[in-house]
């Protein structure tokens, strides 16, 4: 299924490459720059603003309705990965292909790559959004 996007495939690739390059940046609640550190929505905002000229909502709860929903079998690099509990978004990241996503978890203290099929993440309620 072809889901419309506000960004080109080239911009989506740019978003992906840049996000992967931020792996190792410290976590900081409310952080939204590489110098200050990131929380999960700050990471997403910085990456999309810097590489695609888009300004996503600043909170995870508002990210869950940003862009278009994407079926799990149609996701592409640059799409958002949104985790929720009881229909309330709790965490988000950027899909980078190969079943992996970049995110800024408070646990562990730095931006990292994670596998969607890992024991922890595969047990979460996940949806995908295309900006």
Beta strands, then each sheet from edge to edge (+ up, - down):
strand 1: 32-33
strand 2: 37-38
strand 3: 68-70
strand 4: 80-85
strand 5: 88-97
strand 6: 100-104
strand 7: 111-115
strand 8: 125-130
sheet 1: 1+ 2-
sheet 2: 3+ 8- 4+ 5- 6+ 7-
end
